[in-house]
Amino acid sequence: MEFISRLFDDTLWIYTAILGSLLGAAFLAYFKDTRAGLWCYAKLDQFLDYLVDKYGWTWFEQPTDAWRKKVSICDQED
């Protein structure tokens, strides 16, 4: 019982978790359009393709028409 009451009294961890997740999401939103972000995402994509080829992990495969979904969304915004 003391543990539960102490858990509700010490709520700093909740606020730091929420603030950290918001700052992380804001950074990723900014970073994805930078040159470094594009390079990192390309390297991650290459690494995931390597895992698919080497180990046959099919859950990392992308559909062949995935780029069409991204392009069609961009065309509608203009």
Backbone as a ProteinNet text record, in pm:
[ID]
protein_1_A
[PRIMARY]
MEFISRLFDDTLWIYTAILGSLLGAAFLAYFKDTRAGLWCYAKLDQFLDYLVDKYGWTWFEQPTDAWRKKVSICDQED
[TERTIARY]
82	0	86.5	195.8	285.4	347.1	375.1	432.9	337.3	210.7	111.9	95.1	87.9	73.6	199.5	316.6	440.7	448.9	396.9	397.7	314.4	200	116.1	168.4	247.1	307.4	425.7	503.1	620.5	582.1	532.5	484.1	579.7	699.5	794.5	828.3	832.8	866.1	762.5	638.3	533.8	558.2	586.8	607.5	733.6	839.5	961.9	943.3	865.4	839.7	758.9	657.2	574.5	655.8	731.6	813.3	920.1	981.7	1083.1	1025.8	907.2	846.6	804.9	757.5	720.5	843.1	950.8	1073.4	1131.2	1125.3	1173.5	1092.3	961.6	875.7	900	921.4	949.4	1083	1183	1312.2	1302.7	1232.6	1218.9	1143.1	1044.2	969.3	1061.4	1152.5	1248.9	1356.5	1407.6	1523.8	1495	1372.9	1342.9	1361.4	1357	1370	1509.1	1600.9	1737.2	1818.2	1933.6	2019.9	2069.5	2104.6	2150.8	2037.7	1917.4	1803.8	1774.4	1779.1	1757.3	1865.4	1990.6	2100.6	2079.1	2040.3	2019.2	1904	1796.3	1683.7	1720.4	1804.2	1849.2	1935.9	2024.2	2107.7	2023.4	1922.8	1833.3	1759	1715	1645.7	1738.1	1864	1960.3	1984.2	1994.2	2016.6	1897.9	1777.1	1659.1	1650.8	1689.2	1694.1	1797.1	1909.8	2012.3	1956.4	1882	1823.9	1722.9	1645.4	1547.5	1619.9	1727.1	1800.4	1876.4	1942	2027.3	1947.5	1851.3	1779.5	1637.5	1589.3	1454.8	1345.9	1375.2	1275.9	1178.1	1065.7	973.1	894.2	890.7	813.2	880.3	1007.2	1074.7	1061.1	997.5	982.3	883.3	911.8	821	745.7	621.6	550.1	617.2	610.4	677.7	615.2	489.4	423.9	414.7	502.3	498.9	529.5	614.3	649	529.3	437.5	319.9	229.3	218.3	136.4	195.5	326.3	392.1	380.7	400.6	395.2	253.5	154.6	16.8	-26.8	21.2	-10.4	53.9	177	247	179.9	131.1	66.6	-65.5	-137.6	-265.3	-247	-133.1	-110.7	-82	-26.5	9.9	-105.8
-119.6	0	126.2	120.5	236.1	262.4	155.4	170.2	244.8	211.6	275	422.4	453.4	594	673	612	679.9	697.2	601.2	610.2	728.5	750.8	863.5	996.4	994.4	1117.2	1160.6	1066.1	1096.2	1091.8	1202.1	1204.2	1274.3	1306	1372.8	1287.5	1155.8	1067.6	1076.9	1100.7	1113	1237.3	1347.4	1473	1468.8	1407.8	1399.4	1305.6	1200	1109	1177.8	1252.5	1323.3	1430.3	1508.5	1613.5	1555.8	1446.6	1383	1330	1272.3	1220.7	1333.3	1443.6	1558.3	1621.3	1635.5	1690.2	1597	1466.9	1371.1	1375.2	1386.4	1394.5	1523.5	1632.8	1759.9	1754.8	1693.5	1681.9	1595.4	1483.1	1396.8	1465.5	1545	1619	1716.8	1779.8	1871.5	1794.1	1687.9	1616.7	1542.4	1498.7	1414.6	1486.7	1619.1	1693.6	1752.4	1729.6	1780.9	1684	1728.6	1639.2	1523.2	1551	1444.7	1345.7	1396.1	1308.3	1218.2	1275	1193.6	1087.7	1124.3	1028.3	915.8	951.2	849.8	756.2	813.2	728.6	637.7	686.4	601.9	487.6	516.6	410.7	308.9	355.5	263.6	175.1	233.4	156.4	51.7	88.9	-7.5	-120.8	-88.1	-189.4	-284.7	-231.9	-317.7	-406.5	-353.8	-437.1	-548.5	-518.3	-618.5	-730	-692.9	-793.4	-880.5	-819.4	-896.4	-996.1	-951.3	-1039.8	-1148.7	-1115.2	-1210.3	-1310.7	-1262.4	-1349.6	-1381.4	-1317.8	-1345.9	-1290.5	-1182.5	-1122.5	-1041	-1101.1	-1040.6	-924.5	-910.5	-800.9	-665.8	-666.4	-541.1	-504.8	-589.6	-560.4	-447.3	-365.6	-257.6	-298.3	-255.6	-281.5	-208	-264.3	-203.6	-70.1	-48.5	77.6	173.7	159.9	247.5	392.1	412.1	548.5	620	544.1	607.3	669.6	604.3	659.7	791.4	798.7	921.4	1031.8	996.8	1096.5	1148.2	1060.1	1105.1	1197.9	1175.8	1266.8	1402.4	1403.8	1530.6	1607	1537.1	1604.3	1668.7	1607.6	1660.8	1786.7	1798.4	1914.5	2040.3	2025.8	2143.5	2209.2
0	0	0	72	76.4	-61.2	-133.9	-267.4	-360.3	-355.2	-443.3	-408	-279.2	-241.6	-277.8	-264.3	-302.1	-453	-528.6	-674.4	-722.2	-659.4	-698.5	-646.9	-540.3	-489.9	-574.5	-625.6	-707.6	-854.8	-906.7	-1044.6	-1140.2	-1095.5	-1182.8	-1304.6	-1288.4	-1400	-1510.9	-1477.3	-1579.4	-1664.5	-1598	-1670.2	-1756	-1704.3	-1784.4	-1903.2	-1887.3	-1999.1	-2108.6	-2069.1	-2167.4	-2238.4	-2161.6	-2221.1	-2314	-2274.1	-2358.4	-2488.1	-2482.2	-2605.2	-2698.3	-2642.5	-2726.7	-2792.7	-2717.1	-2775.4	-2881.2	-2857.1	-2955.9	-3084.2	-3072	-3190.4	-3267.3	-3195.6	-3263.1	-3335.9	-3274.8	-3340.2	-3465.1	-3457.3	-3575.2	-3687.7	-3654	-3756.5	-3828.1	-3755.4	-3816.9	-3893.7	-3833.8	-3885.9	-4015.4	-4036.2	-4152.3	-4285.6	-4286.1	-4410.9	-4433	-4341	-4358.1	-4441.9	-4490.5	-4569.2	-4485.4	-4360.1	-4271.5	-4242.6	-4226.5	-4202.3	-4320.9	-4440.4	-4560	-4574.3	-4542	-4549.5	-4448.7	-4325.9	-4222.3	-4257.7	-4309.8	-4348.9	-4466.5	-4557.9	-4669.3	-4617.9	-4521.6	-4463.1	-4387.5	-4315.7	-4245.9	-4346	-4456	-4558.9	-4620.7	-4645.2	-4698.1	-4599.5	-4471.3	-4369.2	-4359	-4366.8	-4361.3	-4484.9	-4601.7	-4721.8	-4706.5	-4641.5	-4615.3	-4525.8	-4422.3	-4334.3	-4407	-4496.3	-4573.5	-4663.8	-4729.5	-4820.2	-4745.7	-4637.1	-4567.1	-4485.2	-4408.7	-4315.9	-4359.1	-4465.2	-4513	-4423.7	-4352.5	-4264.5	-4348.4	-4381.8	-4476.4	-4417.3	-4285.6	-4228.3	-4247.3	-4295.4	-4329.1	-4476.1	-4554.8	-4697.1	-4718.5	-4819.2	-4854.7	-4980.8	-4992.5	-5117.4	-5233.2	-5352.1	-5467	-5506.3	-5470.5	-5506.4	-5387.5	-5287.9	-5170	-5208.1	-5305.6	-5345.9	-5407.1	-5468.8	-5529.8	-5424.6	-5311	-5204	-5155.7	-5142.9	-5096.9	-5201.6	-5328.8	-5435.6	-5453.9	-5445.4	-5464.8	-5352.5	-5231.2	-5122.4	-5146.2	-5193.7	-5219.2	-5333	-5434.4	-5546.6	-5504.3	-5411.1	-5368	-5282.9	-5213.3	-5127.8	-5210	-5328.6	-5410.2	-5475.4
[MASK]
++++++++++++++++++++++++++++++++++++++++++++++++++++++++++++++++++++++++++++++

